[in-house]
Structure formats: C-alpha cells, structure tokens
Amino acid sequence: MADYIITVVMKTALLIIDIQNDYFPAGRMELSGSEVAASCSARLLNAFRQAQWPVFHVQHLSNRPGAGFFLPGTIGAEIHPSVAPLPGEPVIVKHFPNSFRETDLLARLREEHIGSLLLCGMMTHMCVDATVRAAFDLGFSCTVAHDACATMGLTFNGLHIPPEHVHGSIMAALGAVYAQLKETDAILDTIGSSA
C-alpha cells in the first residue's frame, strides 16, 4: 500500500485589533496617531483582500462595570469605517486585552491553517501588546506593522510618558523576542511580490 504524505501549507492572516470609533477625534478615548494608524491598516487590509488572504477583525466590547468607552450599542464601539469588515470577514468580539482570551480566535486560526500573523491596531501598550505576546506563546510567527498601531500617553509614579515613548518602548520589547517589526510600505512591497 502506498504511503501518502499530506502537506498542509501554513498561511498568513491579517489581524486588525480594535480600530474602533472611540479611539478617534470626538471619541471617548482618543489616541495619538489614530488616523495615521487606521490609514496604514486600511492599506494592509486592501492588499490582503486583493491577494485573497485571510483577514480577521477584532472588536472590543466593554462589559466591565463603570467602563467609559467601547460600550455595547454605541457608535463609539463600532469598527471604524476605514477598516469596516466586508460580509464574510470574521469579527472576533472580545472583552479582555488579549484577543485570544474567551474568544474563538485560536480555533478559527487553526481551522484556516494559519501559521503566521500580521498584526495592527490599537492600543499599542494594551491590546496589541497582549495579543502579540499571546500569539507568540501559542506558536504563531508574528509581524507587527508598527506604523499601523496607535496608543496614548501614560502616567507612572508622577511621571508623564508621551505617547511616542509608550509606543517605542512597547515596540522595542516586542521586537526583542515576540515579533518582527515592519513599516506598512515594506509589508506591502512583500505582499505585492508574493501575491
């Protein structure tokens, strides 16, 4: 009897994290650089659609008592029009920073034979960071489009940390172990030559 070897090709998926209206001007939690990050993310989304590569949208809905943004049923919680899902593109609804926690994201990625992830979104220091680290620990190869992410300034021990320093620190930490860091233009060049 002949032996058959089945080869499964592992694919790359785009994971767009929490690009929602509340993070934009006039939203309840405006971030620094949200519009630039969304524009870069939209370009990546368009390239993946043209190449017919898998795309996953992540949407955070707050269920924590006293939450001030991403409230279910509000316009602020809706995915921003620049990266709005098309019919058939999966939307993963989450309630925690880590996009894998208490969601079916892992099962969906495994079902699609996804081996690597291109991640972008908001906020750099919270949901992007948590999701990249979790993905790495689950065995995925990760690339972060660093200019397609946005964050905000933070305060620690009386010290104000500007948003660009928050973003840079998180990206430096992720790039040390957890992910490759690339600009959108470089990623698009790679997609163009691969598709």
HUHU-V715346 format. One record per run of one state. SS is the DSSP state (~ for helix, > for strand, _ for the rest). FROM is the first residue (numbers start at 1). LEN is the number of residues. If there is no record, write none. Layout:
# HUHU-V715346
SS&FROM&LEN ; SS&FROM&LEN
This chain:
# HUHU-V715346
_&1&10 ; >&11&7 ; _&18&2 ; >&20&1 ; ~&21&3 ; _&24&8 ; >&32&1 ; _&33&1 ; ~&34&18 ; _&52&3 ; >&55&6 ; _&61&1 ; >&62&1 ; _&63&8 ; >&71&1 ; _&72&3 ; ~&75&3 ; _&78&1 ; >&79&1 ; _&80&1 ; ~&81&3 ; _&84&6 ; >&90&5 ; _&95&10 ; ~&105&7 ; _&112&2 ; >&114&9 ; _&123&1 ; ~&124&14 ; _&138&3 ; >&141&11 ; _&152&2 ; >&154&3 ; _&157&2 ; >&159&3 ; _&162&1 ; ~&163&15 ; _&178&2 ; >&180&3 ; _&183&1 ; ~&184&11 ; _&195&1
